[in-house]
Amino acid sequence: MARKSRKPDPNQINFFSSLDRTDDVQVPPEPTMQPINGNKIKLAISSAIKNSHFDREEICRQMSVLAGREVTVAMLNAYTSQSRTTHQVPSDLLAPMSIVLGSSILKVIANDAGCTIAERMEMQWARIGKFFLMQQQVRQEMEQEINALPLMRRVGQ
């Protein structure tokens, strides 16, 4: 006998309705054998600086504190200069730079690698979704175990 589905409580929020927004979820393309374009990273850094509320001196000050070493405006300018191809941002500055300027720089790098960046709130939603699915599976398994017991079978089974 098929199990009756209960009507949802009108006061309960539908978890899946919050996941309906797929307009901002992009699947990155497959990575290619091409090296990551350093100019894309420089453009991403420049764009992040332009969109920042801080001037370059403050960005460098904050990055220096986070990195534990001095980051100067001249260094930042070199990291954004298209003509200075030998000056790429060192990997140890990517995290401090992302904390100060946002994750857009890491998103460019990840996208070229065929990956994506999940930010804190997205990870929390993913964990909630995982727990929801685990809960559904446990309920189903528990019901199967209960129904397997001779004295616990529901009438009509």
CNS distance restraints for C-alpha pairs under 8 A (distance, minus, plus):
assign (resid   1 and name CA) (resid 156 and name CA) 7.50 0.50 0.50
assign (resid   1 and name CA) (resid 157 and name CA) 6.67 0.50 0.50
assign (resid   8 and name CA) (resid  12 and name CA) 7.39 0.50 0.50
assign (resid  14 and name CA) (resid  18 and name CA) 7.31 0.50 0.50
assign (resid  15 and name CA) (resid  19 and name CA) 7.25 0.50 0.50
assign (resid  16 and name CA) (resid  20 and name CA) 6.64 0.50 0.50
assign (resid  27 and name CA) (resid 116 and name CA) 7.55 0.50 0.50
assign (resid  28 and name CA) (resid 111 and name CA) 5.59 0.50 0.50
assign (resid  28 and name CA) (resid 114 and name CA) 5.37 0.50 0.50
assign (resid  28 and name CA) (resid 115 and name CA) 6.01 0.50 0.50
assign (resid  28 and name CA) (resid 116 and name CA) 6.51 0.50 0.50
assign (resid  29 and name CA) (resid 111 and name CA) 7.24 0.50 0.50
assign (resid  29 and name CA) (resid 112 and name CA) 7.87 0.50 0.50
assign (resid  29 and name CA) (resid 114 and name CA) 5.60 0.50 0.50
assign (resid  30 and name CA) (resid 113 and name CA) 7.75 0.50 0.50
assign (resid  30 and name CA) (resid 114 and name CA) 5.04 0.50 0.50
assign (resid  31 and name CA) (resid 112 and name CA) 6.08 0.50 0.50
assign (resid  31 and name CA) (resid 113 and name CA) 5.15 0.50 0.50
assign (resid  31 and name CA) (resid 114 and name CA) 4.56 0.50 0.50
assign (resid  32 and name CA) (resid 112 and name CA) 7.96 0.50 0.50
assign (resid  32 and name CA) (resid 113 and name CA) 7.87 0.50 0.50
assign (resid  36 and name CA) (resid 109 and name CA) 7.28 0.50 0.50
assign (resid  36 and name CA) (resid 112 and name CA) 6.18 0.50 0.50
assign (resid  36 and name CA) (resid 113 and name CA) 7.69 0.50 0.50
assign (resid  37 and name CA) (resid  41 and name CA) 7.01 0.50 0.50
assign (resid  38 and name CA) (resid  42 and name CA) 6.33 0.50 0.50
assign (resid  38 and name CA) (resid  85 and name CA) 7.77 0.50 0.50
assign (resid  38 and name CA) (resid  88 and name CA) 7.09 0.50 0.50
assign (resid  39 and name CA) (resid  43 and name CA) 6.03 0.50 0.50
assign (resid  39 and name CA) (resid  82 and name CA) 6.28 0.50 0.50
assign (resid  40 and name CA) (resid  44 and name CA) 6.10 0.50 0.50
assign (resid  40 and name CA) (resid 108 and name CA) 7.31 0.50 0.50
assign (resid  41 and name CA) (resid  45 and name CA) 6.18 0.50 0.50
assign (resid  41 and name CA) (resid 105 and name CA) 6.50 0.50 0.50
assign (resid  41 and name CA) (resid 108 and name CA) 6.72 0.50 0.50
assign (resid  41 and name CA) (resid 109 and name CA) 7.03 0.50 0.50
assign (resid  42 and name CA) (resid  46 and name CA) 6.15 0.50 0.50
assign (resid  42 and name CA) (resid  79 and name CA) 6.16 0.50 0.50
assign (resid  42 and name CA) (resid  80 and name CA) 4.56 0.50 0.50
assign (resid  42 and name CA) (resid  81 and name CA) 6.84 0.50 0.50
assign (resid  42 and name CA) (resid  82 and name CA) 6.89 0.50 0.50
assign (resid  42 and name CA) (resid  88 and name CA) 7.85 0.50 0.50
assign (resid  43 and name CA) (resid  47 and name CA) 6.02 0.50 0.50
assign (resid  43 and name CA) (resid  80 and name CA) 6.68 0.50 0.50
assign (resid  44 and name CA) (resid  48 and name CA) 6.08 0.50 0.50
assign (resid  44 and name CA) (resid 104 and name CA) 6.78 0.50 0.50
assign (resid  44 and name CA) (resid 105 and name CA) 5.34 0.50 0.50
assign (resid  44 and name CA) (resid 108 and name CA) 7.06 0.50 0.50
assign (resid  45 and name CA) (resid  49 and name CA) 6.15 0.50 0.50
assign (resid  45 and name CA) (resid  79 and name CA) 7.79 0.50 0.50
assign (resid  45 and name CA) (resid  80 and name CA) 6.30 0.50 0.50
assign (resid  45 and name CA) (resid 105 and name CA) 6.04 0.50 0.50
assign (resid  46 and name CA) (resid  50 and name CA) 6.24 0.50 0.50
assign (resid  46 and name CA) (resid  80 and name CA) 5.69 0.50 0.50
assign (resid  47 and name CA) (resid  51 and name CA) 6.20 0.50 0.50
assign (resid  48 and name CA) (resid  52 and name CA) 6.03 0.50 0.50
assign (resid  48 and name CA) (resid 101 and name CA) 5.74 0.50 0.50
assign (resid  48 and name CA) (resid 102 and name CA) 7.19 0.50 0.50
assign (resid  48 and name CA) (resid 104 and name CA) 6.99 0.50 0.50
assign (resid  48 and name CA) (resid 105 and name CA) 7.45 0.50 0.50
assign (resid  49 and name CA) (resid  54 and name CA) 7.78 0.50 0.50
assign (resid  49 and name CA) (resid  55 and name CA) 7.84 0.50 0.50
assign (resid  49 and name CA) (resid  56 and name CA) 7.46 0.50 0.50
assign (resid  49 and name CA) (resid 101 and name CA) 6.67 0.50 0.50
assign (resid  52 and name CA) (resid 101 and name CA) 6.26 0.50 0.50
assign (resid  54 and name CA) (resid  58 and name CA) 5.81 0.50 0.50
assign (resid  54 and name CA) (resid  59 and name CA) 6.09 0.50 0.50
assign (resid  55 and name CA) (resid  59 and name CA) 6.26 0.50 0.50
assign (resid  56 and name CA) (resid  60 and name CA) 6.12 0.50 0.50
assign (resid  56 and name CA) (resid  73 and name CA) 6.24 0.50 0.50
assign (resid  56 and name CA) (resid  76 and name CA) 7.78 0.50 0.50
assign (resid  57 and name CA) (resid  61 and name CA) 6.14 0.50 0.50
assign (resid  57 and name CA) (resid  72 and name CA) 7.68 0.50 0.50
assign (resid  57 and name CA) (resid  73 and name CA) 6.15 0.50 0.50
assign (resid  58 and name CA) (resid  62 and name CA) 6.13 0.50 0.50
assign (resid  59 and name CA) (resid  63 and name CA) 6.09 0.50 0.50
assign (resid  59 and name CA) (resid 100 and name CA) 6.66 0.50 0.50
assign (resid  59 and name CA) (resid 101 and name CA) 7.85 0.50 0.50
assign (resid  60 and name CA) (resid  64 and name CA) 5.94 0.50 0.50
assign (resid  60 and name CA) (resid  70 and name CA) 7.93 0.50 0.50
assign (resid  60 and name CA) (resid  71 and name CA) 5.36 0.50 0.50
assign (resid  60 and name CA) (resid  72 and name CA) 5.77 0.50 0.50
assign (resid  60 and name CA) (resid  73 and name CA) 6.27 0.50 0.50
assign (resid  60 and name CA) (resid  76 and name CA) 7.40 0.50 0.50
assign (resid  61 and name CA) (resid  65 and name CA) 6.41 0.50 0.50
assign (resid  61 and name CA) (resid  70 and name CA) 7.94 0.50 0.50
assign (resid  61 and name CA) (resid  71 and name CA) 7.13 0.50 0.50
assign (resid  61 and name CA) (resid  72 and name CA) 7.92 0.50 0.50
assign (resid  62 and name CA) (resid  66 and name CA) 6.30 0.50 0.50
assign (resid  62 and name CA) (resid 100 and name CA) 6.88 0.50 0.50
assign (resid  63 and name CA) (resid  67 and name CA) 5.81 0.50 0.50
assign (resid  63 and name CA) (resid  71 and name CA) 6.57 0.50 0.50
assign (resid  63 and name CA) (resid  93 and name CA) 7.59 0.50 0.50
assign (resid  63 and name CA) (resid  96 and name CA) 5.33 0.50 0.50
assign (resid  63 and name CA) (resid  97 and name CA) 6.14 0.50 0.50
assign (resid  63 and name CA) (resid 100 and name CA) 6.83 0.50 0.50
assign (resid  64 and name CA) (resid  68 and name CA) 5.72 0.50 0.50
assign (resid  64 and name CA) (resid  69 and name CA) 5.21 0.50 0.50
assign (resid  64 and name CA) (resid  70 and name CA) 4.80 0.50 0.50
assign (resid  64 and name CA) (resid  71 and name CA) 5.15 0.50 0.50
assign (resid  65 and name CA) (resid  69 and name CA) 7.04 0.50 0.50
assign (resid  65 and name CA) (resid  70 and name CA) 7.86 0.50 0.50
assign (resid  66 and name CA) (resid  96 and name CA) 5.57 0.50 0.50
assign (resid  67 and name CA) (resid  92 and name CA) 7.33 0.50 0.50
assign (resid  67 and name CA) (resid  93 and name CA) 6.46 0.50 0.50
assign (resid  67 and name CA) (resid  96 and name CA) 6.03 0.50 0.50
assign (resid  71 and name CA) (resid  75 and name CA) 6.44 0.50 0.50
assign (resid  71 and name CA) (resid  76 and name CA) 7.33 0.50 0.50
assign (resid  72 and name CA) (resid  76 and name CA) 6.36 0.50 0.50
assign (resid  73 and name CA) (resid  77 and name CA) 6.01 0.50 0.50
assign (resid  74 and name CA) (resid  78 and name CA) 6.20 0.50 0.50
assign (resid  75 and name CA) (resid  79 and name CA) 6.25 0.50 0.50
assign (resid  76 and name CA) (resid  80 and name CA) 6.47 0.50 0.50
assign (resid  77 and name CA) (resid  81 and name CA) 6.06 0.50 0.50
assign (resid  78 and name CA) (resid  84 and name CA) 6.36 0.50 0.50
assign (resid  78 and name CA) (resid  87 and name CA) 5.82 0.50 0.50
assign (resid  78 and name CA) (resid  88 and name CA) 7.71 0.50 0.50
assign (resid  79 and name CA) (resid  84 and name CA) 7.88 0.50 0.50
assign (resid  79 and name CA) (resid  87 and name CA) 5.68 0.50 0.50
assign (resid  79 and name CA) (resid  88 and name CA) 5.40 0.50 0.50
assign (resid  79 and name CA) (resid  89 and name CA) 5.47 0.50 0.50
assign (resid  81 and name CA) (resid  85 and name CA) 7.71 0.50 0.50
assign (resid  89 and name CA) (resid  93 and name CA) 6.75 0.50 0.50
assign (resid  89 and name CA) (resid  94 and name CA) 7.28 0.50 0.50
assign (resid  90 and name CA) (resid  94 and name CA) 7.00 0.50 0.50
assign (resid  91 and name CA) (resid  95 and name CA) 7.91 0.50 0.50
assign (resid  92 and name CA) (resid  96 and name CA) 7.86 0.50 0.50
assign (resid  93 and name CA) (resid  97 and name CA) 5.85 0.50 0.50
assign (resid  94 and name CA) (resid  98 and name CA) 5.98 0.50 0.50
assign (resid  94 and name CA) (resid 106 and name CA) 7.47 0.50 0.50
assign (resid  95 and name CA) (resid  99 and name CA) 6.18 0.50 0.50
assign (resid  96 and name CA) (resid 100 and name CA) 6.25 0.50 0.50
assign (resid  97 and name CA) (resid 101 and name CA) 5.76 0.50 0.50
assign (resid  97 and name CA) (resid 102 and name CA) 7.46 0.50 0.50
assign (resid  98 and name CA) (resid 102 and name CA) 4.62 0.50 0.50
assign (resid  98 and name CA) (resid 103 and name CA) 4.96 0.50 0.50
assign (resid  98 and name CA) (resid 104 and name CA) 7.47 0.50 0.50
assign (resid  98 and name CA) (resid 105 and name CA) 6.73 0.50 0.50
assign (resid  98 and name CA) (resid 106 and name CA) 7.03 0.50 0.50
assign (resid  99 and name CA) (resid 103 and name CA) 7.26 0.50 0.50
assign (resid 103 and name CA) (resid 107 and name CA) 6.15 0.50 0.50
assign (resid 103 and name CA) (resid 117 and name CA) 7.98 0.50 0.50
assign (resid 104 and name CA) (resid 108 and name CA) 6.43 0.50 0.50
assign (resid 105 and name CA) (resid 109 and name CA) 6.64 0.50 0.50
assign (resid 106 and name CA) (resid 110 and name CA) 5.96 0.50 0.50
assign (resid 106 and name CA) (resid 117 and name CA) 7.34 0.50 0.50
assign (resid 107 and name CA) (resid 111 and name CA) 5.88 0.50 0.50
assign (resid 107 and name CA) (resid 116 and name CA) 6.35 0.50 0.50
assign (resid 107 and name CA) (resid 117 and name CA) 5.85 0.50 0.50
assign (resid 108 and name CA) (resid 112 and name CA) 6.40 0.50 0.50
assign (resid 109 and name CA) (resid 113 and name CA) 6.44 0.50 0.50
assign (resid 110 and name CA) (resid 114 and name CA) 6.29 0.50 0.50
assign (resid 110 and name CA) (resid 115 and name CA) 4.81 0.50 0.50
assign (resid 110 and name CA) (resid 116 and name CA) 5.38 0.50 0.50
assign (resid 110 and name CA) (resid 117 and name CA) 6.77 0.50 0.50
assign (resid 111 and name CA) (resid 115 and name CA) 5.22 0.50 0.50
assign (resid 111 and name CA) (resid 116 and name CA) 5.79 0.50 0.50
assign (resid 118 and name CA) (resid 122 and name CA) 5.76 0.50 0.50
assign (resid 118 and name CA) (resid 123 and name CA) 6.21 0.50 0.50
assign (resid 119 and name CA) (resid 123 and name CA) 6.23 0.50 0.50
assign (resid 120 and name CA) (resid 124 and name CA) 6.30 0.50 0.50
assign (resid 121 and name CA) (resid 125 and name CA) 6.25 0.50 0.50
assign (resid 122 and name CA) (resid 126 and name CA) 6.14 0.50 0.50
assign (resid 123 and name CA) (resid 127 and name CA) 6.15 0.50 0.50
assign (resid 124 and name CA) (resid 128 and name CA) 6.24 0.50 0.50
assign (resid 125 and name CA) (resid 129 and name CA) 6.13 0.50 0.50
assign (resid 126 and name CA) (resid 130 and name CA) 6.13 0.50 0.50
assign (resid 127 and name CA) (resid 131 and name CA) 6.16 0.50 0.50
assign (resid 128 and name CA) (resid 132 and name CA) 6.09 0.50 0.50
assign (resid 129 and name CA) (resid 133 and name CA) 6.24 0.50 0.50
assign (resid 130 and name CA) (resid 134 and name CA) 6.15 0.50 0.50
assign (resid 131 and name CA) (resid 135 and name CA) 6.01 0.50 0.50
assign (resid 132 and name CA) (resid 136 and name CA) 6.29 0.50 0.50
assign (resid 133 and name CA) (resid 137 and name CA) 6.24 0.50 0.50
assign (resid 134 and name CA) (resid 138 and name CA) 6.14 0.50 0.50
assign (resid 135 and name CA) (resid 139 and name CA) 6.16 0.50 0.50
assign (resid 136 and name CA) (resid 140 and name CA) 6.24 0.50 0.50
assign (resid 137 and name CA) (resid 141 and name CA) 6.16 0.50 0.50
assign (resid 138 and name CA) (resid 142 and name CA) 5.91 0.50 0.50
assign (resid 139 and name CA) (resid 143 and name CA) 6.10 0.50 0.50
assign (resid 140 and name CA) (resid 144 and name CA) 6.28 0.50 0.50
assign (resid 141 and name CA) (resid 145 and name CA) 6.22 0.50 0.50
assign (resid 142 and name CA) (resid 146 and name CA) 6.16 0.50 0.50
assign (resid 143 and name CA) (resid 147 and name CA) 6.04 0.50 0.50
assign (resid 144 and name CA) (resid 148 and name CA) 6.17 0.50 0.50
assign (resid 145 and name CA) (resid 149 and name CA) 6.79 0.50 0.50
assign (resid 146 and name CA) (resid 152 and name CA) 6.01 0.50 0.50
assign (resid 146 and name CA) (resid 153 and name CA) 7.04 0.50 0.50
assign (resid 147 and name CA) (resid 152 and name CA) 5.99 0.50 0.50
assign (resid 147 and name CA) (resid 153 and name CA) 4.77 0.50 0.50
assign (resid 147 and name CA) (resid 154 and name CA) 7.06 0.50 0.50
assign (resid 148 and name CA) (resid 152 and name CA) 7.57 0.50 0.50
assign (resid 148 and name CA) (resid 153 and name CA) 6.96 0.50 0.50
assign (resid 149 and name CA) (resid 153 and name CA) 6.40 0.50 0.50
assign (resid 153 and name CA) (resid 157 and name CA) 6.71 0.50 0.50
